Amino acid sequence: MARSVCDSLGVTMNDRLDTHQKALQINLDAGKYGVFAEIGAGQEVARWFFRVGGASGTIAKSMSAYDMVVSDAIYGTASRYVSKQRLEAMLDHEYSLLVERLAASRGENTRFFTFADTVAARGFKKREETHGWMGIRFQTEPGAGPSDIIMHVRMWDRENLQQQEALGILGVNLIHAALYLHWHADGIVNALLDNLSIDRIEVDMIQFRGEQFSKVDNRLLALQLVERGLTNAAMFMPSGELVQPADALHKKCILIERGSFRPVTRVTADMLQHAQAQFIQDPKVAGNDLLVVLEMTLKNLNVEGKIDHRDFLDRVDLLGTLGHPVLISNYGEFFRLAGYLFRYTKLPIGIVMGVPTLKDLFEQKYYTELEGGILESFGRMFRNDLKIYCYPLKDGRTETIITAGNLQVAPHLQHLYDYLRENKFIQSLRDVNKAHLGIFSRDVLKEIQANTAGWEEKVPARVAAMIKERKLLGYRE
């Protein structure tokens, strides 16, 4: 920030700016000029720039097309008005007009931008969960091609006025970060919740694209959203495209497998294959859309006390060979994961896990923060037709095969376990490939890194080929 601008704001070069100072800095910067288009919760972002003064130096136009007919006439029809499709139409239309009208007169020394949002905020009649889409299209240099930042947000404030305030702050943060931190994608994400918290507003999907962000991997941004506390879960498809979890999970039967996937092994594929075959035989699943999801928690991603981004990308590249979306979450306990999925569907949910994880589920030490302890956690978890599908374990010493049917838990919890088994909330996976029971990912990883003969037979063929070709997970010839 130039010294003269710092003086005008009354801050030093090292100070963290508040929302007022961010908006004023942009207004005082003659090299930036843009359009604001906001639908659904008032012009909360533009209002900041008018409020701090000097808005004529920043705002070429500010508008809000609330009426659906008027909105359609400007941006074209949309299946939903609060959607990525509508946001992109707003950015396309307003940015094109801005450049068309002003490029000749001031394009040589101006970085143009268009900010847009479309939001379903809390109203007098509407009390359900509220959310919106927000984005900016901008130039990093005069005459440069545009770049985009698009994100989906959820608002948790209970009152409309508070939601409007949070949206305004988030919008200013986004514009300021895009204009002044465009060279630093991580810095942009970190700045989004300045003067906010996840208790008020959550960013659960973000996408960087365009000329400035050609080298940005959006999968890392999904991880960063969770890692930095902007959301508790983010999702991307096998192609790497980030998606809004609500859209992907909405009204679907969900089968989910949690793991570290370091690496994907034949056990991973075997678990999914047999769990899916069993899940679809449930009469309540038949005829409904089914989504199979692979989930990694931050704990799963932690290696030697930190999250290695290269290691993370290696793992998700290998997961892509299975063809299922990946969910990154901060839900260490399964009842919290279940509660998250229940937000989006009332159809059956299946969780795939091995015997060791199932045994851990009955460890009371994990539920001390709940007033109702383990009973409360199971009450939250086993509803809406949620079921656990358990993959067997072969004991390395005795060669005994342990299943959900013969697993022993703490004596005072055995009746609870038997109840869940008898009512089919917990089911053993049938017909699994017993030849795979001796495969453990931690052992396979060591073999890959040491290039021990035979490791290729313990992972799917496509996984072995990718590890060798791209030297993933520490593999060396």
N, C-alpha and C positions, 0 to 999 in steps of 0.2 A: 504494500500500500504506500503510495507516495506520501512524503512528509506533510505536504500541504493538506492532503485529505485527512491525515491523522489529526492534524491540528484542528481542522474543522469539526471533527468528531469528538475531540477532547480525549483521545486515547493515545497510547504509545504503540510502537510496532509490535510489541509482544502481547498486548491485551487481547482477550477474547471478546468479540463484539456481541452486543445484545441485538435483539430484533430491530429496534429503532435505529441503531447505528449501522446495521447491515443495509437497511432500506435507504438510509440517508447517503451512505457511501455510493450506492448505485445511482441515486439521483444526482449526485455531484460529479459523476463520471460522464463527461460529454461524449465519450466514445462508445456508449452503449445506448441502444434505443429499441423499444419493443412494444408489443401488443399483449393485452391481458384479456382472456376470454374465460369466463367462469359461469358454471351452471349448477344450480341446486342448493347452494348454501350462502348466497349473497356474494358480493365481490370482496371476499375477506382478504385476499392477498393484495389486490390493487389498493385496497383501503389503506394499507400500511404506507404505501408510497405517496398517497395523497396526504396522509396524516403528518408525515415527517417534514414535508415541505420540499419544494424544488421538483415536483413530479413532472413538470413540463419538460424537464431535461431527460426524462426516461420514458414517459408513456406517450406513444403515438395514438393509441386507441385503447379504451377499456369498455368491454361490453358483456352483456349477459342475456342470452336468449332463453328465457324460462318457458315460454309457451312451446309445446311440442311441435305445433304446426310451423311456427316461426323458426324453430331450431332446425326442423327438417328442410325448410326452404333454403336455409343457409348452408347446412352441412350434409344434406342428404338424409334419407331415412336410415334408421338403425333398428336392429332387433331389440336392443336395450339401450336406454339413454345413459345409464351409468355403466359404462363398459369401455374396454380398451378400444374397441372399434370406433366409438363416438369420440373419444379423446384424440385418436389419430386423425380422424376427419377434421376436428377442430384445428389441430396443429397444421395439417396440410393446407387448409383453406386460409387461415389467418397469416401463416408465414409467407405463402405465395403472394397474397395481396400486399403485404408489407414490403417485400422486396420489389415487386412490380411497381409500386407507387413511389418508393423512396430511393431505390438504388441509384437512379440517375443523379439525384440532387445531393445525396450525402453518403453513397455507398463506398466512396474511396476512404473515408475516415471513420466509418461507423460499423460496429459489430451488432448486427440485428439479432433480435430474439423474439420468440413467441412463447408465452406461458399460457397453459390451459388446465382447467380442471372440471370434472363433472362428478357431482357428489350427491349421495342420498343421506342427508343429515337428519337428526331427530326433529320431528315436527309435532304439531298439536295432535294429529291423529296417528302418526306412525311411531311406534315404540320399539320396533325390532332392531336387530343389529344394524349399525350404520357403517357405510364404507364409501369409497370413492376412488377415482383415477386422477392422477396428477402428472403433468409432464412439461418439459421445456424443449424447444428446438432453438438452437443458437449457433452463431458463428464464433470461432476462436480468434479469427483475424478478419479485418474488412475484406469482403469479396470471397472469403473461404466458403467451402461447401458446409452445409449444416450438419450438426450432430444432435442426437436426441438422448434425453434421460426420461424414462417412463416408469411410473411406479403405482402400485396399488396400496391403499391405506385403509385401516380400520380405526374407527373412532370409539373410544370407550367412555368419554365423559357422559354424564347422565342428562345434562341440560344442553339445549340447543346453543345457547350463548357461549358456553364453554367449548363446545365442538367448533363453533365458528372461530373462536380465538385460536384454538390449536391448529386448525387448518391454515389460518393466516400466518402463524409463526412458521409452520412447516413449509409453506409456499415461499416465504422470504428466504428461508434456509436453502431451499433447492435452487432458487434463482442465484443467490449470492455464491453458492458453492460452484454452480455450473460456470458462472462468469469469471470467478477468481481462482478456482481450483481445478479447472478442466484438465490440466496436465497430470492430476493425481486422483485416480478413480477411488482409491481407498479413502483419501481425505474427504471426497465428496460424501461418501456413505457415512463417514464418522461425523460429519457436520449436520446431518439431517435432523437429528433430535436435539440440537442445541436449544436450551431453554424449554425443553419438553421432556417427557418420559414415556416409556412403553405403557404405563398405566393410563395415559391419556390418548395416545395415538400410536399405531403400530404400522410399520412398513413391511408387508409380507411378500412383496414381489418388486423387483427392480430390473430394469433392462437398459444397458448402455449400447448405443449403436451410432453408426455414422463415421464421418471422416476422422474425428478426433479419437474415437474409441475402437479403431479397427483391430487393435492388439489386446483389447480387454476381454478376458474370459468371464462371461456372466455367471458361470457356475461358482467361481470364486466369490463373486458378489453375493450369491445366495448364501454361501457359507458365512460371509462377513455379516450379513443381516442378522444371523442367529448369534454369531460369535460376539458381536458388538452390542447385542441386546435390543436391536430394533424390532425383532419379532422372535417368537418362540419356535417357528417352523417355516421353512421355505422349500419349494419343490421345483425340480426341473425334469424335462423329458430325456429319453435316451439320446436324442440329438444334441442335448445341451441347452435347449431353449427353456428359459424360465417361464413358469406358469403360475397363475394365482391358484393357490391350493383349493379355495372354495369352488372355483370353476371345475377343476379336475376331479374333486371328490364328491361334488353335489349329487345327491340322490343316487349313489352307486353302492353296490355291494363291494366291500373292500377286503382284500386279503393282503396282509402286511407282514414282512419278515424283517426283523431287526438284526443287525450284525455289524462287525467291523469290516468284513469282506476284504481282508488283507492276507491273501487274495480271495477272489471267488473260487470255490472248489467244487468238486463233483457233489459234495454234501449239500452245498448251497442250492444247486440245481435240483438235486433229488428231493430236498425238503419242499421246494416250491412246486415241483411237479406233482408230488403225491398229496400235498395239502390242497392244491387246486382241484385235483380229481375228487377229493373228499368233500370239499367246500361246495362245489357245484351240485352235489347230490342232495344238498339241503333243499327241501321244497320251497323255502322262502327265498332262496337264491335263484332258483330256476326262472328263466324269463326276464330277469333284470340285468342291467349292465354291471359287469364285473371289472374292477380295477385292481391289478396286482401292483403293490408298491414295495420298494426296498428302502429301508430306513436306517440311517446312521445318526446316532446322537453325538453331541460334542464329546462325551466320554469315550465313545467308540473311536473317535478321530484323534484322541489324545495319544501321542506317542512320546514317551520319555518326558512328560511334563509339558508338552506344547503341541500345537497343531501345525503340522508341516504341510504347506499348501501344495508342494509338488507331490507329496505322498497322497494327499487328498485327490488330486486330479488323476493320478495313476489309478486309484481305486474306482473312481467314477467312470473312467474310460473302460475299465474291465467290466463294471456293472452294466455298461451300455450294451455289451454283447448279449445280455439276457433280454433286452428289449422292454424293460419296465421303467416307469418313472422312479426318481430317487427323492426321498424326503430327508432333509437335514433338520434335526429338531434338538430342542433343549429339554425334552421331557424324559428325564431319567427314569421315572417310575411309570410302569405300564398303565396305571389307572389315569395318569395325566395324559398320556398318549391317547387312551380311549376317549377321555373327555374331549380332547381336541377333535377327534374324528366324529364324535357324536354331534358336534356343531353343524356338520355338513350333510349327514345322512342318518336316517332312521332304519335303513336296511341292514341286513346282517353284516357283521364284521368278523373276520377271522385273523387271529394272530398266530404266526408260526414261530415256534421256539424249540430248542433242544431241552433234554432232561435237566442239565445243570441250571439253565435259566429258570425252568419251572420250579426247581427246588429252591432257588433264591427267592422266588415269588412268595414263598411261605416263611421267609425270615422276617420276624417281627421288628427287627432293628431298623428296617427301612421305613417304618410307618409311625415313628415316635412323634412326629409333628402333627399327626392327625388325632383329634380327640377320640375318635372311634377306633383308632388303631387299624389292625389288619382287616377287621370286619367292615369298617368304613371304606377302606380302599377297594375291597372286593364288591361292596355294594355299588360303588361308583363304576366299577369296571364291568361287571357281569350283568349288563342290562342291554336292551335293544338288540338282543340276539347275538351278543358277542360270544365267540368261542375260541378256545385255545387248541391248536393242533400241535401235538408234541412229537418230536423226532427222537427215536431211541438213542441210547448211549451204550457202547461196549466198554465194560470195565477192562482196563489194560492189564490188570494183574490176574484176574480170575476168568477173563473172557466171557463173563456173564453179561447178558443184554438186559439193560434196565429200560423199562418203558413207563408211560404214564399209568399203566395198569398195575405195575408192581412197585412203583416208587414209594418209599417210606419218608414221611415228613415227621416233624416233632410230634411226639405222642399226643399232646393236648390239642393238636391241630388236625390229627388224622381223621376225625369225624367230619370236620369241615371239608377236608380234601375229598373224602369218600362221597360226600353230598354233591360236590361239584362234578365228580366223575359220573356218579349215577344219573345225574340230570343232564349229562353230555355237554356241560360247559367246558370240560377238559376232555379231549379225545386223543387217543393214540393214533399216530399215522400208520396206515396199513400198507403192507406189500412194499416196504422200502427195500432198497438194494443193500443187503447186509455186507456186501464186499466194500462198501464205502464207509462203514461205521468206524473204521480205524483211521480215517482221514481227519486231521485237525489243522486248521488254517495256520496256527502259530508254527507248527512243524513244517508245513509246506513252505512258508515264507523263508525259514532258515535254509531249507533245501534249495530254494530258488536263488537266494543270495550266495550260497556256496556252490551253485550249479551241480548239486548232487544228482547222480544218474537216477532217472525214473520219476522225477517230480512232475514231468509233463502228464503222466498218467493219472495224477490226482486232481487235475483241473480240467474243465472243458477244453476241447481242442482249440476253439477260437481264442480262449483266454491264453493258452500256452503260446499260440502263434503271436498274439499281440505283445505278450511279455517279452518274447525273444526279439521281435522286430523293433520294438520301441524302447527296449532296455528298461522296463518298468520295475518298480519295487526293489531296486538295487541289483537287478540281474546283470551279470557280466559273463561274456563268453569265455 
